[in-house]
Amino acid sequence: MKRRAIVAMTSLFLALAGCGSDGEDSGDGRQCAEGVFLLYGEIDGMNVDVTSKSNGGGLSQDDEGGELGTQNNGFDVDPAVPDLTLKWAKGLNNGESGAATGTLIMPTGGPLSGKTLCLGSGSRVSFDQDGVVGFKLEGLKSGADCSVPVTGSLRGCWN
């Protein structure tokens, strides 16, 4: 299977692009500037609002699916930055969205510090017209076997 790897994809995008502008992730109008990773929402009654750099991550996809890892370089993983892994079953073009699975390790020093969340039903990934990745994380669960339901949802984007 031939994979198209997109390395340093942030340099390919416009400086400002809408976070989930295809309507899949309308959020609150936040913008995902080049080099930025946004994560926001509410989990178990706690407000989550994280803005960090998107460097250190990467995206690859082909016709059979794709994967985004916000800290998948394997080196210098920063526990103070959210570590999101998204996977989807069908390659997506700009302006498209699809169901996503994966995990999120919450950053240290904030709500749910260091906790791993598994993405559940309703989680989506999207690409806006400029290729910025938007996401909606729903049906979240925690625990060693991902069996403990977590209330709330998160949204964000990666550019």
Backbone bond lengths (Angstrom), bond angles and torsions (degrees), N, CA, C in turn:
res aa  C-N    CA-C-N  psi(-1)  N-CA   C-N-CA  omega(-1)  CA-C   N-CA-C  phi
1 M - - - 1.445 - - 1.524 107.62 -
2 K 1.272 115.54 121.28 1.458 121.06 179.66 1.524 109.51 -83.14
3 R 1.311 117.08 127.34 1.470 122.09 -179.14 1.504 110.26 -108.54
4 R 1.283 113.88 138.82 1.452 121.27 172.13 1.510 107.20 -93.29
5 A 1.273 118.53 109.77 1.468 120.78 178.28 1.515 108.38 -94.84
6 I 1.271 114.70 133.66 1.457 119.91 178.18 1.522 106.17 -110.26
7 V 1.304 114.90 106.34 1.450 120.92 -177.66 1.513 108.25 -104.49
8 A 1.299 115.04 138.73 1.462 121.60 -178.77 1.522 110.33 54.03
9 M 1.309 115.57 44.03 1.455 119.76 -175.93 1.515 112.98 -63.64
10 T 1.315 117.05 -20.06 1.455 117.91 -178.48 1.515 112.47 -62.80
11 S 1.322 117.53 -26.76 1.459 119.26 -179.97 1.517 112.64 -73.11
12 L 1.320 116.64 -12.40 1.462 120.83 -178.13 1.520 114.01 -88.59
13 F 1.323 116.57 -11.46 1.451 120.10 -172.35 1.518 112.45 -102.66
14 L 1.306 115.20 161.14 1.456 121.23 175.79 1.520 110.47 -66.59
15 A 1.300 117.06 158.21 1.466 120.91 -177.88 1.518 112.34 -62.39
16 L 1.313 117.76 -35.98 1.455 119.36 176.21 1.516 109.21 -129.48
17 A 1.343 114.14 128.43 1.455 119.17 177.24 1.516 107.43 -141.97
18 G 1.325 116.90 148.21 1.458 120.16 -177.06 1.503 112.40 -66.65
19 C 1.309 115.98 139.68 1.452 122.11 178.15 1.520 108.17 -78.28
20 G 1.333 116.48 105.61 1.455 120.14 179.86 1.512 112.70 68.58
21 S 1.304 118.41 44.59 1.459 120.97 -172.49 1.521 114.11 -72.87
22 D 1.328 117.88 0.26 1.456 118.56 178.30 1.527 111.90 -82.68
23 G 1.326 117.48 6.19 1.448 121.34 179.00 1.510 113.20 92.50
24 E 1.331 118.07 -15.20 1.453 121.63 -179.35 1.523 111.10 -70.49
25 D 1.319 116.22 -31.16 1.454 121.07 -177.91 1.520 108.19 -134.16
26 S 1.326 117.32 75.66 1.460 120.64 -174.56 1.511 112.16 -69.03
27 G 1.335 118.48 -29.00 1.451 122.12 175.71 1.510 112.45 50.96
28 D 1.314 116.11 -142.79 1.457 120.62 -178.51 1.521 111.33 -121.63
29 G 1.320 117.44 29.39 1.455 121.77 176.65 1.516 114.53 81.85
30 R 1.327 118.06 9.26 1.459 120.50 179.18 1.522 109.83 -64.35
31 Q 1.291 115.28 152.05 1.460 121.39 179.09 1.521 109.76 -109.52
32 C 1.303 116.80 144.03 1.456 122.39 179.55 1.527 107.71 -108.69
33 A 1.319 115.79 89.94 1.458 121.20 -178.70 1.528 110.44 -66.90
34 E 1.286 116.58 162.00 1.459 121.79 178.34 1.520 109.84 -55.65
35 G 1.326 116.13 132.39 1.451 121.48 178.09 1.517 114.92 82.62
36 V 1.356 117.63 14.08 1.464 121.21 -174.70 1.531 111.11 -118.30
37 F 1.334 114.95 144.42 1.460 124.58 173.12 1.525 106.64 -123.09
38 L 1.344 117.06 116.93 1.465 122.69 178.84 1.518 109.95 -108.99
39 L 1.338 115.75 141.31 1.457 122.61 176.02 1.530 106.60 -143.40
40 Y 1.342 117.02 122.60 1.457 119.12 -177.53 1.524 110.76 -152.89
41 G 1.322 115.05 156.84 1.451 121.73 179.44 1.507 110.07 149.02
42 E 1.341 115.50 -152.68 1.456 120.59 -179.57 1.517 109.31 -138.80
43 I 1.328 115.49 131.87 1.464 122.39 178.75 1.524 107.98 -127.97
44 D 1.329 116.53 126.78 1.469 122.21 179.19 1.529 112.05 46.47
45 G 1.328 116.84 42.00 1.449 122.46 177.41 1.522 114.73 78.47
46 M 1.343 117.44 3.21 1.466 121.21 179.77 1.521 110.18 -106.16
47 N 1.323 115.92 133.49 1.458 121.37 177.63 1.536 109.79 -72.89
48 V 1.327 115.80 133.35 1.467 122.08 175.45 1.519 107.11 -117.38
49 D 1.322 117.13 127.06 1.456 121.76 -179.94 1.526 107.88 -151.26
50 V 1.332 116.21 95.20 1.459 122.08 -175.06 1.519 109.68 -122.82
51 T 1.310 116.25 130.25 1.459 122.62 171.08 1.521 106.76 -122.39
52 S 1.317 116.95 125.30 1.459 120.66 178.83 1.519 109.60 -143.49
53 K 1.320 115.59 175.37 1.463 120.86 177.40 1.521 109.44 -76.15
54 S 1.322 115.92 149.26 1.466 120.13 -179.66 1.525 112.49 -94.77
55 N 1.326 118.10 -1.86 1.466 118.54 -179.54 1.527 110.02 -67.00
56 G 1.315 115.95 154.14 1.457 120.94 -177.69 1.507 113.18 95.85
57 G 1.316 117.29 -7.71 1.453 121.01 -179.97 1.514 110.99 -110.53
58 G 1.312 115.13 -178.30 1.448 119.58 178.38 1.505 112.07 -166.89
59 L 1.309 115.59 166.60 1.448 123.32 -176.49 1.515 108.45 -137.56
60 S 1.322 116.11 140.72 1.457 120.41 171.12 1.523 107.48 -143.48
61 Q 1.320 115.36 147.62 1.458 119.67 175.29 1.509 109.91 -161.41
62 D 1.319 114.37 156.91 1.450 122.57 172.15 1.526 106.28 -141.97
63 D 1.329 117.35 -167.59 1.465 120.35 -177.64 1.527 113.06 -63.09
64 E 1.334 117.29 -21.46 1.461 121.14 -176.75 1.523 113.66 -91.62
65 G 1.319 118.65 -6.91 1.455 120.55 178.40 1.511 112.42 146.92
66 G 1.322 114.74 -175.29 1.445 118.79 -177.73 1.506 112.66 -153.93
67 E 1.335 114.22 172.81 1.448 121.08 179.76 1.521 109.71 -150.64
68 L 1.315 115.55 138.17 1.450 123.44 173.14 1.515 107.44 -120.54
69 G 1.304 116.53 130.85 1.462 121.90 173.81 1.519 108.20 -127.43
70 T 1.327 117.15 119.78 1.460 118.98 -176.71 1.520 112.87 -77.33
71 Q 1.337 117.15 -15.88 1.464 120.87 175.42 1.526 109.60 -138.98
72 N 1.302 117.18 47.04 1.464 119.97 -173.77 1.518 114.32 -94.45
73 N 1.320 118.30 16.31 1.462 118.72 179.72 1.522 111.88 -76.11
74 G 1.342 118.27 -11.72 1.458 121.18 176.38 1.514 114.47 81.41
75 F 1.296 117.70 -7.15 1.453 121.49 -179.34 1.521 109.23 -125.65
76 D 1.302 116.59 148.70 1.458 122.09 172.09 1.530 113.51 49.91
77 V 1.328 117.17 47.69 1.465 120.35 175.43 1.522 107.38 -65.64
78 D 1.312 116.37 129.61 1.460 122.79 -176.49 1.529 109.28 -102.09
79 P 1.334 118.68 110.25 1.469 120.30 -178.57 1.527 113.56 -67.06
80 A 1.331 118.02 -12.68 1.462 121.19 178.10 1.524 112.13 -84.26
81 V 1.342 117.10 -1.51 1.464 123.14 -179.86 1.531 107.77 -116.43
82 P 1.341 118.87 138.04 1.466 119.89 177.37 1.532 110.97 -57.52
83 D 1.321 115.84 140.00 1.465 121.59 178.97 1.530 107.42 -114.10
84 L 1.329 116.37 96.13 1.458 123.11 -176.27 1.518 110.28 -106.00
85 T 1.328 115.92 130.88 1.461 122.40 171.64 1.518 107.36 -120.40
86 L 1.330 116.30 119.28 1.464 122.55 177.81 1.520 109.00 -115.24
87 K 1.322 116.63 139.54 1.466 121.87 174.73 1.521 108.30 -131.69
88 W 1.338 115.88 143.63 1.459 121.00 177.64 1.515 108.83 -139.72
89 A 1.348 115.43 154.61 1.463 121.36 -168.38 1.522 115.20 -87.07
90 K 1.304 119.63 -17.69 1.467 121.79 -175.56 1.515 107.85 -131.71
91 G 1.323 116.46 137.42 1.453 119.29 175.90 1.521 110.45 -58.67
92 L 1.317 117.39 136.77 1.462 121.84 -177.17 1.516 110.70 -114.95
93 N 1.317 115.64 140.09 1.457 122.02 174.79 1.518 109.23 -93.36
94 N 1.323 116.17 166.86 1.458 119.97 174.21 1.517 109.09 -56.78
95 G 1.327 116.64 135.82 1.460 121.77 -178.05 1.515 113.95 89.38
96 E 1.334 117.95 0.04 1.462 121.35 -179.17 1.523 110.77 -111.73
97 S 1.343 114.83 162.73 1.453 121.37 176.62 1.519 109.47 -142.05
98 G 1.320 115.75 164.45 1.457 120.39 178.78 1.517 111.24 -161.65
99 A 1.324 115.37 166.98 1.461 121.38 178.38 1.522 109.64 -63.97
100 A 1.337 115.68 146.69 1.462 120.71 -178.58 1.524 110.49 -132.67
101 T 1.309 115.58 152.21 1.455 123.41 171.49 1.522 106.83 -125.45
102 G 1.320 116.59 171.44 1.456 119.23 175.90 1.508 113.20 146.67
103 T 1.336 114.73 -162.93 1.452 121.93 -179.29 1.521 110.01 -137.62
104 L 1.316 114.22 158.50 1.459 121.97 175.68 1.516 107.48 -135.99
105 I 1.329 116.78 124.04 1.460 121.34 172.01 1.518 105.95 -100.48
106 M 1.330 115.35 117.19 1.457 121.02 -177.50 1.534 110.24 -67.47
107 P 1.330 116.45 145.45 1.463 119.37 -179.29 1.532 111.60 -69.45
108 T 1.316 115.57 151.03 1.456 120.20 175.95 1.527 109.05 -71.27
109 G 1.317 115.49 154.82 1.453 120.23 177.09 1.510 114.89 84.58
110 G 1.327 118.20 9.81 1.459 120.87 -179.50 1.515 110.29 -141.19
111 P 1.333 117.11 -167.45 1.463 120.30 177.86 1.531 111.03 -57.96
112 L 1.305 117.03 137.60 1.473 123.67 178.81 1.534 111.27 57.65
113 S 1.303 117.50 38.99 1.459 125.12 -175.27 1.534 113.01 -45.69
114 G 1.338 116.10 116.44 1.453 122.83 176.30 1.516 115.63 75.08
115 K 1.318 118.50 0.78 1.463 122.08 -177.53 1.527 111.32 -75.16
116 T 1.328 116.25 139.84 1.463 121.68 176.36 1.521 109.70 -94.16
117 L 1.329 115.94 130.57 1.460 123.12 177.25 1.524 108.67 -116.58
118 C 1.317 115.77 137.97 1.460 121.43 175.46 1.524 108.29 -98.78
119 L 1.328 116.64 135.66 1.458 121.95 -179.53 1.516 109.65 -79.10
120 G 1.336 116.08 138.32 1.453 120.63 -177.73 1.512 112.93 -120.32
121 S 1.311 114.27 -161.82 1.457 122.76 -178.79 1.525 110.66 -56.64
122 G 1.305 116.40 135.59 1.460 122.10 -179.10 1.515 113.48 97.83
123 S 1.334 117.11 -11.87 1.472 119.47 177.75 1.518 109.19 -70.66
124 R 1.334 116.20 137.66 1.464 121.94 -175.48 1.519 110.58 -136.74
125 V 1.312 116.00 153.36 1.455 123.50 170.22 1.517 107.17 -124.51
126 S 1.333 116.56 145.15 1.463 120.23 179.51 1.516 109.85 -143.97
127 F 1.311 114.61 158.77 1.458 121.92 174.97 1.523 106.89 -123.06
128 D 1.333 116.65 124.79 1.465 117.55 178.20 1.531 108.97 -78.66
129 Q 1.306 117.01 -176.46 1.471 121.29 -175.62 1.528 112.90 -63.67
130 D 1.341 117.34 -19.72 1.463 121.06 179.18 1.521 112.14 -100.38
131 G 1.332 117.60 2.51 1.453 121.29 178.02 1.516 114.60 89.32
132 V 1.323 118.50 5.29 1.458 121.17 176.87 1.526 108.53 -70.07
133 V 1.323 116.83 134.20 1.458 121.88 -179.06 1.524 109.95 -84.44
134 G 1.329 116.08 124.20 1.460 122.57 173.28 1.510 108.50 -111.40
135 F 1.318 117.19 154.11 1.454 119.24 178.62 1.522 111.18 -149.42
136 K 1.326 113.82 154.22 1.457 123.96 175.06 1.527 105.21 -130.76
137 L 1.330 117.05 122.34 1.460 122.16 -177.23 1.521 108.88 -110.15
138 E 1.333 115.89 114.48 1.459 121.89 -176.63 1.522 110.38 -133.96
139 G 1.324 115.71 171.12 1.462 120.40 -179.98 1.517 111.60 60.07
140 L 1.321 116.07 34.61 1.456 121.34 -173.96 1.525 111.97 -70.03
141 K 1.342 114.58 145.67 1.463 121.75 177.74 1.522 108.36 -140.03
142 S 1.325 115.20 155.08 1.459 120.21 177.46 1.521 108.81 -128.02
143 G 1.315 116.30 -172.63 1.461 121.68 -179.06 1.515 110.69 96.06
144 A 1.316 115.60 160.01 1.468 121.77 -176.70 1.530 112.17 -56.79
145 D 1.330 116.63 -33.26 1.468 120.14 -179.24 1.533 112.05 -110.84
146 C 1.327 116.56 17.64 1.470 121.80 178.44 1.525 112.36 55.99
147 S 1.322 116.68 42.45 1.467 119.79 -176.98 1.524 113.65 -111.16
148 V 1.333 118.84 -3.95 1.456 121.26 -177.10 1.530 109.69 -98.29
149 P 1.340 118.45 109.21 1.467 120.80 -178.83 1.533 111.59 -61.08
150 V 1.321 114.43 143.56 1.458 122.74 178.06 1.521 106.51 -120.84
151 T 1.323 118.08 133.53 1.454 120.27 179.95 1.528 110.40 -83.34
152 G 1.322 115.62 152.83 1.465 121.30 177.21 1.511 112.34 97.37
153 S 1.332 114.37 -176.38 1.448 121.22 -179.84 1.529 108.63 -153.71
154 L 1.316 115.35 164.77 1.455 122.15 179.44 1.517 109.20 -128.82
155 R 1.303 115.36 153.94 1.460 123.09 175.61 1.508 107.64 -133.78
156 G 1.300 115.58 167.69 1.458 118.59 175.07 1.504 112.43 169.54
157 C 1.325 114.32 -169.81 1.456 121.35 179.17 1.521 109.29 -155.92
158 W 1.318 114.44 161.49 1.462 123.36 -178.46 1.529 107.45 -138.58
159 N 1.308 115.78 126.55 1.452 120.79 -178.14 1.511 109.68 -136.21
